């Protein structure tokens, strides 16, 4: 079959899907990934065809940078029509099935218009359950059974209302029948979704409807990246350092944060590897080393602990490496994953970015590297995650379509 994966968002929203490509090709399918132009090289490197979605997630003000779920929903609604038309153009280049990330849900209507199936491949939980709140609510712990379910219904209701006019316009342009919001909700209720995170980290809720599955992480495809000799020399010149990075976040006060990180590492008495990221952080002391793009699968196992924004993909990489995590969540689903790691005992209590100080960060780092139970629990989760096969579940779902 001709499989089109639609991945709208930042690096963490795209890279996990590259790992689906080799097993799908091995199973006899051809694969294309539709994403923003800045990821074209990454996509082609994994063996997939690149198809363009208009936009650049590194530009400040894009909806992916929204500070909470309601802002994200409003931004998504504003871009939904443009995204739907871009997905249509990508699909018209050849597709027998669409695999859609959470942000690419307008593709459901594109698939309907083309008479082909679509499957959700989400990296975060969204659907209502009594077992945990929706990931994008911005909370790190349970609200109780009733609160968890009610908050998810509220978030989905807000998204539905904001997307309603855009969806109706998109369906009109696609030549599809008019549907009320209630009818669209009912239609969506049978849509299959595979969640690409570990059931060992967040089990499938018992009260989810059939068709919603948690199948294991989608790991980025292996890259040809090679470490510099300077990085290798730094790693060899002392005990394992602590990683610090904030991924695809356009941090406004990057120089201050870089200085704060340097101070915190000094107070904690550890060395550090600081990832520049889109904020272009730069370490400035002998105890730190700055890296650019570097596969977390290579870097994290060489660390004593990892400090990061708790995006879904970075959180997964830290758990996979079996090292303690210090979560410094900023927005979106990050408080959810940071809270989950702490609840699992794989790191100390999260330190919200807005409360970040050198002393607080130093205290969290010191706890992460000196509390034996954090390392023990992180290694145990790593072993459980290694036994899971999220990509295999996606391949099985595609094969099950019988095309």
HELIX and SHEET records of a PDB file:
HELIX    1   1 UNK A   11  UNK A   26  1                                  16    
HELIX    2   2 UNK A   37  UNK A   39  5                                   3    
HELIX    3   3 UNK A   40  UNK A   45  1                                   6    
HELIX    4   4 UNK A   63  UNK A   65  5                                   3    
HELIX    5   5 UNK A   69  UNK A   91  1                                  23    
HELIX    6   6 UNK A  102  UNK A  104  5                                   3    
HELIX    7   7 UNK A  107  UNK A  114  1                                   8    
HELIX    8   8 UNK A  135  UNK A  137  5                                   3    
HELIX    9   9 UNK A  144  UNK A  173  1                                  30    
HELIX   10  10 UNK A  181  UNK A  188  1                                   8    
HELIX   11  11 UNK A  229  UNK A  236  1                                   8    
HELIX   12  12 UNK A  254  UNK A  268  1                                  15    
HELIX   13  13 UNK A  296  UNK A  299  1                                   4    
HELIX   14  14 UNK A  300  UNK A  302  5                                   3    
HELIX   15  15 UNK A  312  UNK A  321  1                                  10    
HELIX   16  16 UNK A  334  UNK A  343  1                                  10    
HELIX   17  17 UNK A  353  UNK A  355  5                                   3    
HELIX   18  18 UNK A  358  UNK A  370  1                                  13    
HELIX   19  19 UNK A  372  UNK A  386  1                                  15    
HELIX   20  20 UNK A  390  UNK A  399  1                                  10    
SHEET    1   A 7 UNK A  49  UNK A  53  0                                        
SHEET    2   A 7 UNK A  30  UNK A  36  1                                        
SHEET    3   A 7 UNK A   2  UNK A   6  1                                        
SHEET    4   A 7 UNK A  97  UNK A 100  1                                        
SHEET    5   A 7 UNK A 117  UNK A 122  1                                        
SHEET    6   A 7 UNK A 193  UNK A 195  1                                        
SHEET    7   A 7 UNK A 212  UNK A 214  1                                        
SHEET    1   B 5 UNK A 288  UNK A 291  0                                        
SHEET    2   B 5 UNK A 272  UNK A 275  1                                        
SHEET    3   B 5 UNK A 242  UNK A 245  1                                        
SHEET    4   B 5 UNK A 305  UNK A 308  1                                        
SHEET    5   B 5 UNK A 324  UNK A 327  1                                        
END                                                                             
